[in-house]
C-alpha cells in the first residue's frame, strides 16, 4: 500500500508529513547532527512514531501542549516530529531559565506534559511542582521508543496549531506566538530551483524559533541541520569543518566573533565548503558585510528581516549589498509590506502567526485588519527597499527610569560644537542601559562627556544626561528620507565594544 491505511492523499501542509516523506524518499540521508552524533531521516521518523504512540499512552490528545525543557540534544528532533504527528502543540522552553522563571511560562502554556532528559530532570520536577498541574516525562526514559506504524493523527488540519514560541515582549510578560502547521510549512518551503548545498550550521538553541525554522527548511529540502551545543566561534567553525557545511546563518554579534577567530592567525579552519554566509535579525552594519565578504570570498551573503510573529518579512540579496547598504531589502514572495502613518513596519502574508496564545488583547494590538504591526520604525526608498530606523516605543530604561531619546537630542543639538546627535541606550550590567550620545562634532570643536553633561545640567534631570559619549564622522541615515537608523547606531556601538 502506497499510503498508510485511512490516509488522506490530498496534499496537506503538515509538519509531520515532512518527516514521513523524507524518510520514505531518503531514509539513510543524515537529517541532523550534533557534535559527532547523527540521525538519519529514517531514524528520526521511526523514533517519532514510537514517541508519538508513547505520548498518546501518556494521555496527550489532539491540541494538548507538550513542553520541552532541556539543553541542545538530538533527542529533541524526533520529539518535535512526534508532537506534530499526533496533533499536539510543541512548546519549547528556554533551558537558561531557572525553575522560578520557567514555571510561569509553563503555567501560561497550560501544558499537559513537560518532556525533559536526565540532565534536566531535577529542574523539570521542580518546575512541575511549582506549576502543580503538569506531568513530567523523560525522553531518554519512558518516551524512548521506535515504531514502523505511523503515529499521524488523521483528523489533523493544516490550520491546527503546531508550535508556541514564547517571547518576553516589551513588558517582560511572556507572550506565546502560535503558529499553525500551514504557517510553519510555508515559512520553510524550499526555494524554487533549490539545489543540494549540503548541511546548514544552526547557531540558535532549540527553544528559539529560528533554530526550528532553519532546521525545518533543511528537512523540507531533505538536507542536514547541523546543530551546535553553543554559539562560540570555535564550535561553529568546527561544525562547518566537520560537516562540510554549505550554509551558515549568524546574527551580527556572532559573526563578529567568528570573523575575529578566522583572522586570529592561529588554527587554519577549513571553510572551503561554505557557499552561503547569511545574517540578519538585528541591524547589520555595512562594515560587517564587507568583513564577511573579505573573509569568505567564495560565498554569497543575504540579509534577512523578520520576526517570530511574521516569519521572513524582507531580504537583501547579494546583488544589492553595496548598492543598498544598511537596508534589509525587499518584501519576500507573497508578503505585503507597508508603513503606517507613524512609520511602523506592517506586514501581511500567509506566514503570520495565528495570534498570541490566550491573549486576545495583545493579539488585537499586533494583528489589525490582517496586518501585523511589528513595532519597528522603517523607511522605504524610491525602489521599495526597507530600512529599519528604530522602534515605535524607542525609550531607554536606565536604573529603573525611562528616558525618551528625542528629549535628550533636542537639548544636545543646541550645545556648541554639536553638529548632529543620536541618543541611544547601550546595555550595561548595573543600569540595564546607559544613555549614550553619539555625536558628529562641528569642524574645529573638541567635545567631552563632562562638557555635554554640564550643558544639560539645567535642562535635563541627572538620569537623562548622557553617561557615555561616542564621536563619529557621520550618522547612518536612510538614503530616501535621511532618517537616522538608530538601530544601526546601537549595533555599531555594540560591535565596536565586543
C-alpha positions in Angstrom: 0.0 0.0 0.0 1.4 3.3 -1.1 -0.2 5.4 1.8 -1.0 4.4 5.4 -4.5 3.0 5.8 -7.0 5.8 6.1 -4.5 8.4 4.9 -5.9 11.4 3.0 -4.0 11.6 -0.2 -4.8 15.3 -0.6 -1.7 17.4 -0.1 -1.8 18.9 3.4 0.8 21.2 4.8 1.5 19.2 7.9 4.9 19.2 9.7 4.7 15.5 10.5 4.4 14.8 6.8 7.7 16.5 6.1 9.4 13.7 8.1 7.4 10.8 6.7 8.1 11.9 3.1 11.8 12.5 3.7 12.1 9.1 5.4 10.3 7.4 2.5 12.5 9.1 -0.1 15.9 9.3 1.6 15.9 7.1 4.7 19.7 6.9 5.1 20.5 10.6 4.5 21.6 12.5 7.6 18.8 14.7 8.9 20.5 16.2 11.9 23.9 16.3 13.6 25.3 17.5 16.9 29.0 17.0 17.7 29.9 13.6 16.5 26.4 12.2 16.5 23.9 12.0 13.6 20.4 11.0 12.9 19.1 9.9 9.5 15.6 10.7 8.2 14.7 7.1 8.7 15.8 7.1 12.3 14.0 10.4 13.0 10.7 9.2 11.6 10.9 5.8 13.3 11.7 7.4 16.6 9.0 10.0 16.1 6.3 7.3 15.5 7.4 5.5 18.7 7.4 8.6 20.7 4.0 9.6 19.2 2.4 6.4 20.4 4.0 6.8 23.8 2.6 10.4 24.0 -0.9 9.1 23.4 -0.4 6.4 26.0 0.6 9.2 28.4 -2.7 10.9 27.8 -1.6 13.5 25.3 -4.5 14.3 22.9 -5.1 16.5 19.9 -4.4 20.1 20.7 -2.7 19.5 24.1 0.5 21.4 24.7 3.7 19.4 25.1 6.5 21.5 26.6 10.2 20.7 26.0 12.8 21.9 28.6 16.4 20.7 28.2 19.7 21.7 26.6 20.5 21.2 22.9 20.3 17.5 22.1 19.4 15.4 19.0 16.7 13.8 21.1 14.6 16.9 20.6 14.3 16.3 16.8 12.1 13.1 16.9 10.1 14.7 19.7 9.5 17.7 17.5 8.3 15.4 14.7 6.2 13.2 17.1 4.3 16.1 18.7 3.5 17.3 15.2 2.3 13.9 14.1 -0.1 13.3 17.0 -1.7 16.8 16.6 -0.3 18.2 19.9 1.4 21.6 20.2 5.1 21.8 20.7 6.2 24.4 23.3 10.0 24.7 23.7 11.1 26.5 26.9 14.4 28.3 27.4 16.7 26.0 29.4 18.6 29.0 30.6 15.7 29.9 32.9 15.7 28.8 36.5 12.7 26.8 37.8 11.1 30.0 39.3 11.4 31.7 35.8 10.3 28.7 33.8 7.2 27.9 35.9 5.2 31.0 34.9 5.8 30.3 31.2 4.8 26.6 31.6 1.7 27.6 33.5 0.8 30.2 30.9 1.0 27.4 28.2 -1.2 25.1 30.3 0.9 22.2 29.1 -0.3 18.6 29.6 3.2 17.2 29.7 6.7 18.5 30.3 9.3 16.5 28.5 13.0 16.6 29.6 16.2 14.5 29.7 18.2 13.0 32.6 20.4 16.1 32.8 17.4 18.4 33.4 15.1 16.0 35.3 15.6 17.6 38.7 14.9 21.1 37.4 11.9 19.8 35.5 10.5 18.2 38.6 10.9 21.5 40.5 9.1 23.4 37.7 6.3 20.9 37.6 5.9 21.1 41.4 5.6 24.9 41.2 3.0 24.7 38.4 1.1 21.9 40.1 -0.9 20.5 37.1 1.6 19.0 34.7 3.2 15.6 34.3 6.9 15.1 33.6 8.3 12.5 31.2 11.9 11.8 30.2 12.7 11.5 26.6 15.6 9.2 27.4 13.2 7.1 29.7 9.6 6.3 29.3 9.1 8.0 26.0 12.0 6.3 24.2 10.6 4.0 21.5 10.6 3.3 17.8 7.8 2.1 15.6 7.1 1.4 11.9 3.5 2.2 12.4 2.8 5.9 11.6 1.6 7.9 14.6 -0.1 10.6 12.4 -3.4 11.9 13.6 -5.7 11.5 10.5 -8.1 14.3 11.7 -5.3 16.9 11.8 -5.8 20.0 9.8 -3.0 22.3 8.4 -4.8 25.2 10.2 -4.4 23.5 13.6 -1.7 24.9 15.9 1.7 23.3 15.5 4.0 25.2 17.9 4.0 28.0 20.5 7.2 30.1 20.9 7.3 32.3 23.9 8.8 35.7 23.6 9.2 38.2 26.5 7.9 41.3 24.8 8.4 44.9 25.9 6.6 44.4 29.3 8.6 41.3 30.2 5.5 39.2 30.5 5.8 36.1 28.2 3.7 36.0 25.1 3.1 32.8 23.3 3.3 33.1 19.5 1.0 30.4 17.9 2.0 29.1 14.5 -0.1 26.7 12.5 1.2 23.7 10.6 0.4 25.6 7.4 2.4 28.7 8.5 5.4 26.5 9.7 5.5 24.7 6.3 5.1 27.8 4.2 7.8 29.6 6.1 10.3 26.8 5.4 9.3 25.6 2.0 12.4 25.1 -0.2 13.2 27.9 -2.6 12.3 27.4 -6.2 15.2 25.9 -8.1 16.8 24.7 -4.9 20.0 22.7 -5.4 21.7 20.5 -2.9 24.0 22.7 -0.9 25.0 20.5 2.0 24.4 20.9 5.7 23.4 24.2 7.3 25.0 25.1 10.6 22.4 26.4 13.1 23.7 28.7 15.9 20.4 29.0 17.7 19.4 27.0 20.8 16.4 24.7 20.5 13.9 26.9 22.4 14.4 29.6 19.7 12.1 30.0 16.7 15.0 30.5 14.3 16.5 27.1 15.2 13.4 25.1 14.3 12.6 27.3 11.3 16.0 27.0 9.7 16.1 23.2 10.6 12.6 22.6 9.1 13.8 24.4 5.9 16.7 21.9 5.8 14.3 18.9 6.3 11.9 20.1 3.7 14.8 20.1 1.3 16.0 16.8 2.7 19.2 18.2 3.9 21.1 18.2 7.2 20.6 20.6 10.1 23.9 20.8 11.9 23.2 21.9 15.5 25.9 23.1 17.9 26.0 22.9 21.7 26.9 26.6 22.0 27.4 29.5 19.7 31.1 30.3 20.3 33.3 30.9 17.3 35.4 27.7 17.6 32.4 25.4 18.0 30.7 27.0 14.9 33.8 26.7 12.7 34.4 23.2 13.9 30.8 22.3 12.8 31.4 23.9 9.4 34.7 21.9 9.0 33.5 18.6 10.3 30.1 18.5 8.5 31.4 20.2 5.3 28.6 22.7 5.7 27.3 24.7 2.7 25.5 27.3 4.6 25.7 29.2 7.9 23.4 31.9 9.3 24.7 34.0 12.1 23.4 37.2 13.8 25.9 40.1 13.6 27.2 39.7 17.1 28.2 36.1 16.5 29.6 36.9 13.0 31.9 39.4 14.8 33.3 36.7 17.0 33.7 34.2 14.0 35.5 36.8 11.9 37.8 37.5 14.7 38.6 33.8 15.1 39.2 33.5 11.3 41.6 36.4 11.4 43.5 35.5 14.5 46.2 33.6 12.6 46.1 30.5 14.9 44.4 27.4 13.7 43.6 27.4 10.0 39.9 26.5 9.7 38.7 24.7 6.6 35.6 26.7 5.5 36.0 25.9 1.8 32.7 24.1 1.7 30.7 27.2 2.6 28.6 28.7 -0.2 26.2 30.9 1.7 27.1 33.1 4.7 23.9 34.9 5.8 23.0 37.3 8.5 20.1 39.4 9.8 17.8 39.5 12.8 19.4 42.7 14.2 20.7 45.8 12.4 23.6 44.8 10.1 26.3 47.4 9.6 27.7 47.6 6.0 31.2 47.2 7.6 30.3 43.8 8.9 29.0 42.7 5.4 32.3 43.8 3.9 34.2 41.9 6.5 32.2 38.7 5.7 32.9 39.2 2.0 36.6 39.6 2.7 36.9 36.6 4.9 34.7 34.3 2.8 35.1 35.4 -0.8 33.7 32.2 -2.2 30.3 32.7 -0.5 27.2 34.8 -1.2 25.6 36.8 1.6 22.0 37.7 2.2 20.5 39.9 5.0 17.1 38.8 6.4 14.5 40.8 8.3 11.7 39.1 10.1 10.2 38.0 13.5 8.7 35.1 15.3 5.3 36.6 14.7 5.7 37.3 11.0 8.4 35.0 9.7 10.6 36.3 6.9 9.4 39.8 6.0 12.2 41.1 3.7 15.6 40.2 2.5 18.5 41.9 0.8 20.2 39.8 -1.9 24.0 39.7 -2.6 23.5 41.8 -5.8 22.3 44.7 -3.6 24.6 44.5 -0.6 26.7 47.5 -1.7 24.1 49.5 -3.6 21.6 49.3 -0.7 24.0 49.2 2.2 22.1 49.4 5.6 18.8 48.2 4.0 17.1 44.9 4.8 15.8 44.7 1.3 12.6 43.9 -0.5 9.5 42.1 0.8 9.6 38.3 0.4 7.4 36.3 -2.0 3.8 36.6 -1.0 4.5 39.3 1.6 2.8 42.7 1.5 4.8 45.3 3.4 3.9 48.9 4.2 4.4 51.7 6.7 1.7 53.1 9.0 1.2 56.8 9.3 3.6 56.7 12.2 6.2 54.9 10.1 5.7 51.5 11.7 6.6 48.5 9.6 3.4 46.4 8.9 3.4 43.0 7.2 0.6 40.9 5.7 1.1 37.3 4.4 0.2 33.7 4.9 3.3 33.4 7.1 1.8 35.3 10.0 1.1 33.8 13.4 -2.4 32.9 14.4 -2.1 35.2 17.4 -0.7 35.1 21.0 -1.8 32.1 23.0 -4.9 33.0 25.1 -4.0 36.7 24.9 -6.7 38.5 22.9 -5.7 42.0 23.9 -2.1 41.6 22.7 -3.3 39.8 19.6 -5.7 42.6 18.7 -2.9 45.2 19.2 -0.5 43.2 17.0 -2.9 42.0 14.2 -5.1 44.7 12.8 -7.2 44.1 9.7 -4.9 41.3 8.7 -1.7 43.3 9.1 1.0 42.5 11.7 2.3 45.7 13.4 5.9 44.9 14.0 6.9 47.7 16.4 9.8 48.6 14.1 10.1 52.0 12.6 11.0 51.8 8.9 11.7 53.9 5.8 11.1 52.9 2.2 13.2 54.3 -0.6 12.0 55.0 -4.1 12.6 51.4 -5.2 10.7 49.9 -2.3 13.8 48.8 -0.2 13.1 48.8 3.5 15.5 50.2 6.2 14.8 49.8 9.9 15.4 53.1 11.7 14.3 52.3 15.3 11.4 51.1 17.4 8.0 52.6 18.0 8.5 52.5 21.7 12.1 53.7 21.4 12.8 54.5 25.0 15.8 53.9 27.2 15.3 52.2 30.5 18.2 53.1 32.9 18.3 52.4 36.6 14.5 52.0 36.7 13.9 55.3 34.9 12.5 55.8 31.4 14.2 58.2 29.0 12.9 59.4 25.7 15.9 59.8 23.3 14.3 62.6 21.3 14.1 64.7 24.5 17.8 64.4 25.1 18.6 65.0 21.5 16.7 68.3 21.5 19.0 69.6 24.3 22.3 68.2 23.0 21.9 69.5 19.4 21.7 73.1 20.8 25.1 72.8 22.5 28.2 74.5 21.0 30.2 72.1 18.9 27.4 69.6 18.2 26.6 69.2 14.5 24.4 66.1 14.7 23.5 63.7 17.5 21.7 60.5 18.1 20.9 59.3 21.6 20.6 55.6 22.2 20.5 53.1 25.0 23.5 50.8 25.4 23.2 47.7 27.5 25.1 47.9 30.8 25.1 45.4 33.7 24.5 47.9 36.5 22.0 50.3 35.0 20.3 48.0 32.4 21.0 50.6 29.8 23.0 53.8 29.8 22.2 56.9 27.9 24.8 57.3 25.1 25.2 60.4 23.0 26.6 59.6 19.5 27.8 63.0 18.2 29.1 64.4 14.9 31.2 67.4 16.1 31.4 70.6 14.3 34.7 71.3 12.5 37.3 72.6 14.9 35.4 71.8 18.1 36.5 69.4 20.8 33.8 67.7 22.8 33.9 65.6 26.0 31.4 63.9 28.2 31.8 66.3 31.1 31.1 69.2 28.9 28.0 67.7 27.4 26.6 66.8 30.9 27.3 70.4 32.1 25.4 71.7 29.1 22.4 69.5 30.0 22.6 70.3 33.8 19.8 72.9 33.9 17.6 71.4 31.2 17.6 67.6 32.0 17.4 65.5 35.1 20.6 63.7 36.0 19.3 60.3 35.0 18.5 61.7 31.5 22.0 63.1 30.9 24.4 61.0 28.8 26.7 58.7 30.6 28.7 57.8 27.5 29.9 59.8 24.5 30.9 58.5 21.1 32.3 60.8 18.5 31.7 59.8 14.8 32.2 61.3 11.4 28.6 60.7 10.3 25.4 59.1 11.5 23.9 56.3 9.4 20.8 57.5 7.6 18.3 56.2 5.1 19.0 57.2 1.5 15.4 58.1 0.8 14.3 60.1 3.8 17.6 60.9 5.7 16.2 59.4 8.9 18.8 58.3 11.4 19.0 54.5 11.6 19.0 54.3 15.4 19.2 50.5 15.5 22.3 50.6 13.2 23.9 53.1 15.6 23.4 50.7 18.5 24.7 47.7 16.5 27.8 49.6 15.5 28.5 50.6 19.1 28.0 47.0 20.3 30.3 45.6 17.6 32.9 48.2 18.4 32.9 47.2 22.1 32.9 43.4 21.6 
